[in-house]
Amino acid sequence: MSKSGVITGIDVLERDGFKPLQGQRVGLITNHTGLTADGRSTIDVLHGAPGVKLAALFGPEHGIRGEVDQKVGDSVDAKTGLPIYSLYGETTRPKPEQLQGLDALVFDIQDVGCRYYTYISTLGSALEEAGRHKLHFVVLDRPNPIGGMRVEGPVADADRLSFVAWHPLPVRHGLTVGELARLYNVERKIGAGLIVVPCEGLRRPEWWDETSLMWVNPSPNMRSLTQAALYPGIGLLEFTNLSVGRGTDTPFEHIGAPWIAWQDGRRLAGELNGRRIPGARFVPVRFTPKSSRFANESCGGVNIVVTDRERFRPVRTGIEIAVALRRLFPEAWQPAAYDRLLVNHRAFSLLMAGESAEAIEASWKDDLAHFGEIRRKYLIYRPE
């Protein structure tokens, strides 16, 4: 563990007198996770920073306060009077007129380490616009909460990129937002004037609870480090006809559906436990979501318990669950939308053909190794 704790980019920036932003008009891309170590908003810190003119705010999915689970409109910040432009509404990237008069864009948002978590898509789109309009782009870095060592899952097909697969990344990318910005800027040939203000004291293997930093829910349904650890595997299921626990107190910690009967939940748990999946156990449960998919309907399924997070592989676990569902419930489970977040035709085809989790995982081994070679060039925090 860190002996003195981790210092994030905003605190480093403030301590060093806001040097990269001196004399500049700035647009800030942030939300409720943009906080200093003592709980002050990055909005307020930059608004009061000497020599810096904060001129506009930009909010990602869930809004600038992180409270909304739908498209977000433009608004005005009540405290500062600054315009808030939504990057998850009419558009997902800053418009030219919103950037007019700015010298720099600053990004300060906490990611969770998963390809389809859209904050890193907002990062990429905004970086492209900064490059296009010749603005500096300053990333105030934050840790990857599920650690920076493990890289897992299929690399997204390059011809099927979207806002939930902005770049050919594996599902669990093992990078911070600062490292991702460095990768995007070169691999996408953006060429923006990128400045990353790194964390201090961060060791690459550290999980969030080893940093001494305060946990703030990055989005309404991401309420704990356990859920962040599960998300790269369990989140893959959520566009199919399953609940992934949204509308309950523990999203992503269980999956289920009304068509999974009482005994079926026990069968599914038994099947998965029989696979001896590293770092995980499965408990049959019934739950009733209060909102989202299957709201107010009793669902059977399983609770996923992480017993050893260092051995636990969320994507492999998600694939194991998908294979078990395909085998046990071939008529009831509708997997057609599973590829919406997997975004890998080869792996999805093997799942549909009834192949094993081992065969599916083997299908992405070479692409993952190639990504690892690319990724290595952009690392800021080296393993000890």
Secondary structure, DSSP 8 states (H G I E B T S, - for coil): --SS--B-HHHHHHHTTTGGGTTEEEEEEE-TT-B-TTS-BHHHHHHT-TTEEEEEEEE-TTTTTT--SS----EE-TTT--EEEESSSS-SS--HHHHTT-SEEEEE----SBTTSTHHHHHHHHHHHHHHTT-EEEEE----TT-SS--EEEE--GGG-BTTB-SS-EEE----HHHHHHHHHHHTT---EEEEE--BS--TT--GGGTT-----SBTTB-SHHHHHHHHHHGGGTTSSSB-STTSSSTTSEEEETTS-HHHHHHHHHHHHHTT-TTEEEEEEEE--SSSTTTT--EEEEEEEES-TTT--HHHHHHHHHHHHHHH-TTT--GGGGHHHH--HHHHHHHHTT--HHHHHHTTHHHHHHHHHHHHTT-SS---
